[in-house]
Amino acid sequence: MTKTLGLIGSGMIGGAVARLAVAAGLDVVLSNSRGPETLADLVAELGDHARAATPEGAAQAGDLVVATVPLKAHDRLPVAALAGKTVIDTMNYYPDRDGRLAELDSGELTSSALVQRHLADSRVVKAFNNIDFRRLATSARPSGAPDRGALPIAGDDPGAKDEVVRLLDTLGYDAVDIGTLADSRRSQPGTPVYVQPYMAPRPEGLSQEEAQRWFFETPGVPVSADRVRELVDATTSEN
């Protein structure tokens, strides 16, 4: 059972996961690349269930660990500290940010398979990568709620996936197992299940300021487990 969640990366997605975890009664250990002292405001906001550490410290403290850094920084994840751990990979490949990676461009590997190769002694599970941070933070619902949404997960280790399913349930989401890390390409950017299904249609003609306000104020759209499966099944090799 997960009692403490370690986070390597405490930006938008990491912060959203941390807030959901604390709201669900879990402890969180936050980290980033700039040092624990830079997380003082977030720790103060989260309260007694949160503390900051180095990435190695967060890795060692977590019953489960969320790796939520830019993909280009995946090779700086602490291999030894994460050995034997289940690691939730939220990362996506954005070539404009990460630089071109030939193995991903060719389809030889998925981004999660790249992370798993680096963390050879860990159990990597893809999750939280197909929803924006605002909808992730605000769309969580109790188990059995009619408007509860679902998120896809993928991984090679069945036991690790079971851990992540239980965590998502605790945080307020159903989980849809879409297969192995090779199958995680079906939830990556550009696929039918990526981001847009969770968002209401945006009105046309908004100014930049209005669009930003709309983004933060507009509730998410609940995407059921059945709908996630439909969207994932609609993914083509060109996505």
N, C-alpha and C positions, 0 to 999 in steps of 0.2 A: 504494500500500500504506500502511495506517495504521501509523505508528510512534509517534505522539503523539496522545493523546486529550485534548481540552480539555473541561472541565466547567464549565458555568455553573449553579451550584447544587450543593451537596455534602452534601445531607441524606440521607435514607434510600435513595432510589433512586440518587442520585448516588454516594453512598458505596459501594453495592453494585456499581455499574458500575465504579467506580475500583478496587475490590479485585479484581474479575474481570480487569480490564485489566492490572493489575500482575502478577497470577498468570500471565497469558498472555505476559508479557514486554514489554508496552507501557509507554511513559512516559505519565504523566498530569500535567496541569496543572489544579489545582483552584481554584475561586473561589466566592465567595458574596457576599451583599450587605453583609456586616459587616466585610470586610477580610481580607487574607491572614493576618494574625497570629492570627485566630481559628481557623485551620485547622491550627495547629501540631501538635496531637495526632494528627490524621488523617494528616498528612504523615509524622510520626515513625513511626506504625504501618505505613504503606505502604513506607517506606524510600527507598532511593536513586533509585527510578524515579518519585518524586513530588515535586512542588513546588507552592507556592501562588502565586497572582497575583490581579490584579484580573479582573473579567469580560472587560474588553477584552484583557488579557494572555492569558487562557486562550483566548479566541477566536482571537487572532492566532497562538498557538503550536500549536493543534490541527490536525492533518491532517483530523480529523473533530471536530465539536464536539457535545456533548450539552447540550441546554437542558432543565434539570430544576428549574424554579422553579414556584411557584403560578401558575396561568393568569392570575390578576389582575395579575401582574407581567410578563406577556409583553411589554408595550410598553416595558419598561426594558431589554430585550435590546439589546446594542450593534450597531446596524444597520451602521455603517461597518466595524467590526472583523470582522463576520461576512459581509461582501460576498464573493461568490464561493465561499463555503464550503458544504459539506453539513452541515446542522444536524439532529441527531436530536431530535425533540420527544417528550418523555415525558409531557407535560402532559395532565391531564384537567380537564373542567369540573365543578366542584362548586359549585352556586349558593350553598349555605350558607356557603361559604368565600370564593368569588370575587365574590359579588354577582350579580344577574341581568343577563344579557347578551342583549338582545332578538334579535340575529341568531342566537344559538345556540339560544335557546328556540324560535324559529320554525322551526328547521331550515334556515334560509337558508344558514348556514355551519356547518362543523365547527370544532372548536377548533383543529385543525391548519391549516385554511384561514385562520383568523384570524391565527395565528402567521405563516403564509406571507405574508399581506398586509402585516404589519409588516416582515418580512424579505424585501422584494421582490427583493433582489439575491442571496439565498441559495437553496439547494435544500433544502427541508424534507422530512424523512421521519419518519413516525410510527413509534415503536417503544418497547418497554419500558413501555408504559402499562397493560398488562392483567394484570400479575403483581405480587404484593406483594414488597416489598424482601427479605424473609427467604427466600422461595422462589427469587427471582432469584439471590440470593447462593449458595444451597446446592445448586441443582439443575443447575448447569452440568456437562456431561459431554463427554468427547472425541468427536471425529467418529467415527461408526460404532458408538458404544456402544449396546447394545440399549435402555437406559433414557434415551437422550438425548431432551430435549424440544424443542419448537418454539415460536416466538413470531411473531405476525403483524406485518407491516410494511405501510405504505401511503405512497405518494408520487406526485408528478406527473412526476418526472424519472427515467427508467430508469437512467441512469448513477449517480445518487445512490443509488438503491435497491440497485444492485449493490454499491456501497461498503459499505452497511449490512449486506447479506447476508454479505459477507466478514468484517465486524467481528463479527457475531453468531457466525459459525462459529469465529472465533478465541477468542471468549469462552466458547464451549461450548454453543451453541444452533443448531438449524436455524431457518430463516426461511421464512415463508409469505407470499408477496406477495398481499395482499387487494385491491389496486387503487390508486386515486388517493386524494388527500387527502379528496375527497368521500366515498369509500368507507370512510375511517377511522372513520366513525360505527359501523361494524360491530364495532369493538373497544373502544368507549367504555363507561363505567360503565353497568351495567344490561343489557348484552348477554350472550349465552350463553358467550362466550369470556373474559369478564372475571373474573379472580381465582379464582373458585370451582373451576374444573376443575383448577387446579394445587395445590389443597389437599385433604388427606385429610378425611373427614367428622369434624366435631368432636363429641366425646361431649356428651351432654346433661347438664345439672345442674352444670356446672363453676362454681366461684366465680370472681370476677374475677381473683384471683391465680392460680388453676389455669388459667383460660383464657389468661392471659398466658404462663404457662409452657408450655402446650400449643402456643401460636402459635410460640414460639421453638424448641421442641425437636422438633416433629413434622416429619419429612421431607416434601418436596413430592411430588406425583404427576406422573410424566412424561406430558406431553400431546404425542402424536406430531403430525407435520405433517398427516397425514390427518385426525386428530381435530380439529385446529385448523380445517381447511377445513370439516369437517362443522358445527362450532359456528358458524363465521362464516356459512355458508350458511343456518343456522337462524335468523339474525337477521331480525326482522320490522321493518316501518316503525314499529311501536310501541315497539321497544326504545330 
